């Protein structure tokens, strides 16, 4: 739909607002290790209201795409920061304001700092880059609690099983101890 780079000056209040949007509506993840992606981090914000997307695009650049919800047919707008340079710019400036997704941003920045494995690098350098990016990918999966992500190794299955067990344990505690329940109003 839209694609652009930011050209103006961004105020501290815009960065703080962006952090709130990322903490509440955003997602920092990697594109996985299939095909050409090789663990490339991305940031996106999804919203039904196009006014927020216009603000993000005008203030921070990036891309805005339109998707249709499969179950309702309603439009969903998604603002994306996916080029390495743009994403680094956004995360470096917003991370001091993040609360919930600060760890996500730091892991994504670490992954971005290792760049791409290029054809002129030797195999040892490529392996180091892929190793770090793969660790960052798994850390982001864990931070996002993506239990639906495909399991690629025994370690992934163990991590997934341990997270399921910890969630079940906390659910049992809440059900067995009525004082732990939160009021609905």
N, C-alpha and C positions, 0 to 999 in steps of 0.2 A: 504494500500500500504506500508506505512512505519510507524513504531512506535518506539519512543526512548526517552530517557531522556538526557538532556544536561549534559556533563561531564567536559567540559573545562572552561576556564576563558572567560567571555564576556566583551569586551571593552565598554567604554562609547559611542564611535561612533556607535557601533552595537545597543545599546539601543536607541540612537537618531534615527538611521535609522529605527529600528523596530517601533518606535512611528510614523514616517512618513508613514510607510506601514499601520499601524493600522488606522491612521487618514484617509488615502486615500482609502485603499482597504479592511480594516478590519471591523469586526462587533463584538460587545460585546452585548450579549443578554442572556436570560435565556431559558432553555428548556421547560418552562411552568410548569403547575401543573397537567399534566396528567400522569397516571401510576406511575412509581417510581421516576420521576425526581424531583418533588417538588421544582421547581424554581432554579435549579442548573445553575449557570452562565457558559457560554462558550465563548471562543474567537476563531474566525476563520478569515482566510484571503483566498480569492478566487482569482485565477489568471489563465490565459490561458497558461502562460509561465512556464514550469516546473523548470527553473533555479532559480526563486525566491523561489519556494517551497524547492528545494535542499538547498539553503542558509539558510532558516529558520529552516529546520530540522537539518542541520549540526551545526548551531550556537546556537539554542535555544531548540532543542529537540522537543517533541510533536509528532504529527501524521500527515501524509500526505495521503490524499485519492483522488482517481480519480473518477470523475462523468462525465456523458455525458449530454450535453445540450439537452433537450427534443425537442426543436424546430429546432435545426441545426445538432445535432448529434456530435458536436465538443466537444473535451475533456475540462474539467475544473478541475483544481487541487485545493484542499482545504487543507490548513495547519490548524490544530486544537490544541488548548490547552484546554483540558476539565477535566483533573483530578484536584481536588481542590488544591493539593500541587503545581502542575506545574503552574496552572493559577494564584495562589497567588504569586508565584515567578516571573512570567512574569509581572503581573500588578504592583506589588510593585516596580519593577526596571524600568519600562517604564513610569509610570505615570507622573514623573517630566518633561518628554519630550513631552507628549501629548498636543495637542492644542484643537482639535475638540472633542475628545472622552475622555477627562480627567474626566468629570462628570460620564460618563459611567463606567470608571475604578473604580472610588470611590464607586459607588453604587454596582458594582459587588464585590468589596473587602468587603464592609459591609455585603453583603449577605453571602460571603464565611466565614466571621468571625463567623457567627452563626452556621456553620457546619450543620451536619445532625441531624435529630431527630432520636434517637436510641430507640430500644425496651425497654431498661432499664431505660429510663427517664420517669418521671411521665407525665400525660396528660397536666398539666399546663405548664411545660417546653416545651413540644412539640408544644403546641398552641402558645407560645411566639416565638419559632423558625419559625414556619410556618407563623405567622403573619408578622414578619420582612421580611422573604424571599418573601412573597406575595407582600408586599409594595415595595420591591426592584424590583420585577418582573414588577409591574405596572409602576414604575419610569423608568425602562429601556424601556418598551414599549413606554412611552411618549417621552423619549429622542430619540428613534429611529423612532418616529412618525409612528409606525406600525398601520396604520388605518385599515389594512386588518386583524388584529388579531381578533379572536373570542371575542365577547362581553360576559362577564360572569356575569355582574351585572348592575344595573341601573347607578351606578357611572361610569362604563366603557363606557356605551352608552352616558352619558352626556359629558365625557371627549372627546370621539370621535366626537360628534356633535360640541362641542366648538372648537375643532381643525379644523374641516371642515369650520366652520364659519369664523375663523380667516384667514384661507388660502383664502377663497373666498373674504374676505374684502381686503386682500393685492393684490389679482389679479385684483379686480375692481379698486383699486387705481392706479396700474401700467397702466391699460388700459386707464383710464380717464386722466392721467397726463403723457403726452409724455416725459417730462423731467426725469421721473423716470426710463425710459427704458435704459437698458445697451447697449452700442454699440456692434455689432456682431463681429467686427474686433479688 
